[in-house]
Structure formats: C-alpha cells, structure tokens
C-alpha cells in the first residue's frame, strides 16, 4: 500500500505515504504528515497528497510561517528582481499590512477565508492608528502577498497561490491632477524667475517623469533636431540614497521631440550654466554633465525637487497639485489635441498603449478643446 492513516489523538491522524525512489540513492522515500479533522477528511487529504506526488507537484511539509517566508522572499528573491525603491515599498507593506495579521500563520496552512478576513480587517482598522485603510493600499498589499506566493509555488514551497484565489477589494478611482490652461499660465508666470522654472517647463513640454528629467545629460539633447533621448532615470530611497537606473519600462528608452521654444529655453539654461562654471574656473561642462544637476556635478535630489515644488505652491499660491501633475497635464493636452493613443503611449514611455488607456482612457472622450492650448501656453511663456 502506498499510504495509510493512523490515529494519533481524538481528532489527530498520521498520514504515511510513499513518494517514490530518491533519484540519487535509489532508496524508497516515505513521508509523514500530521492532519487534524475526521478520519474521512484525513483519507481525502492522503488521496490528495498521493495525487500531488503522482502529478509531480508534491510540496514538502514545512512549519514555516508567513512572516518567516516573506522575510526570506524579500531578502533573497525580491531583492534580486526589483529596484531598491520598489523593494522599500514591498518591505513597508509587508511590515505594516501583512505581518501584523497573517505573519504567525503557517504559510502552507493559509486558507482563502483567512485572506478574505485579512482584507476586511485592513479595510476596517488597518492603519497604524487603528483607522480604516484605503482600498487602494489593501490592493497594493494583496499584490505583494500574491507575488510572494507565486514565487513560493515556483520554489515548491506552496502547492498553489492561495492569494490568487481571492480577489482584492475594488480600489476607488483616483482623479488625475490636471492643470487647466489658465492654471498653467499662472504657474509659468509666477515661476518665471524661480530656479525650478526650467524643470517645470521641460516637464510640461515633454511629459517626462521627475526621475527622467533629473537624469538628463547634455549629451542626450540634440539641439539641431530638437529632440532628447531618455536613457536613464534617478530614484531616491527613504534613506536618501540616489541611484541611476534604467527607465521604468522597456519602452522607457525613447526619443522625445521638443517644441522650438523648449529648445530655446534649454539653450539659455546651458549658457547660464556654462557662464557660472567659467566664473568659478570649472570650464565647459562635459557631455555627461547633468542638465539639471548641481554646479559641482552632482545630481539633484528627486525628493528635493518635489519639496521645492511644494514650497513654491505654498509661497506663490499655485494650484495645489503634485509635481507629477505636470506629466498628467501634458498627456491631457495631447489627448485634447487629437493625438493618437499609440503616439502618446510612446511619448510617455508606457509599457503599452493599454496602460495609457487605463490611466487616461476617460480623457479621450473629453471635448474640452481649451486643453489643447496648454503646451502652446507653456512654450509661449518659456520663449518670453
């Protein structure tokens, strides 16, 4: 017989079964599993284990907890597959949303009902102060757990990804921050003599991400053809470490055409940078010098740029939007101008046009023709 069930206690059973011969030693191997429940349930579990073994998907029993597995996964799997910034977000979600409620559960014993209860508890009182957690954050935590369990299945730690069986809560749609034509004109007028001005103009004129703008080097800009090449991006972790990384997606490496007035602005910015370097005895900047870096050649901090934007928003009474709203504003203007989704997707560096539609799909039916004038407003302000 390949397996048998032996009573160990009132509702406890020992499952003994043969898993075949060891490929190296040739000796037959036996496994023992403790099961709690009725005898009929124990027999069904034995049948399932034998079937899993026959199908080549048998997973060795382990007492590993969800917390222990996630610690191992973060340090040995995720750390090798994602950027430090993404890993930092994973660690935060694991520490704040997953471990407190699921950490002590045995990873192989986790059930779909426990995942559902976890969602409910997070939505009810998942914040650090005991308040309700937003569905969006719960979705992010669920995706991290599901990703970790997918890797556990590949490593034959789990027979299936139990998180994939349960759908996360529906996340509320986040309204995009988009500046109107009047607001753009107000922003450009008030920032005209502020150090952040050239960065804001490039953001509105190209739709580049903050990290992509700060990673531009003078060699990336072709003043003759009026185009720039996105080759890299900057990211900054909570610890303040700044690193140069490839663009966010495979399509992130791209050529972006520059309006004439944006080219003129960059020429003036380069000239003022050169003038300052010469005055300091530093000479002409090399081709790999950062377009928006510090005069000593170091990169500008992405976080510092966002903080500078926020300070200007407060002090100059600008529209209360994030720096990323400049990218959304650029995309909105292109859509209103009738540019096709594929062109917009490539210009923004999205992985596919489907992503562009997911983010901006509702704008394609927007008939607000005034939005099409945003870029002209930006470029007109930049040339004055």
Buried (B, 14 or more C-beta within 10 A) or exposed (E): EEBEBEEEEEEEBBBBBBBEEEEEEEEEEEBEBEBEEEEEEBBEBBEEBBEBBEEEEBBEBEEBBBBBBBBBBBEEBBEEEBBBBEBBBBBBBBBBBBBBBBBEBBBBEBEEEBBBEBBEBBBEEBBEEEEEBBBBBBBBBBBBBBBBBBBBBEBEBBBEBBBBEBEBBEEEEEEBBBBBBEBBBBBBEBBEEBEBBBBBBBBBBBBBBBBBBBBBBBEBBEBEEBBBBBBBBBBBBEEEEBEEBEBBBEBBEBEBEBBEBBBBBBEEBBEEBBEEBEEEEEEEBEEEBBBBBEEEEEBBBBBEBBEBBBEBBEEEEBBEBBBBBBBBBBBBBBBBBEBEBEEBBBBBBBEEBEBBBEBBEEBBEEEEEEBBBBBBBBBBBBBE
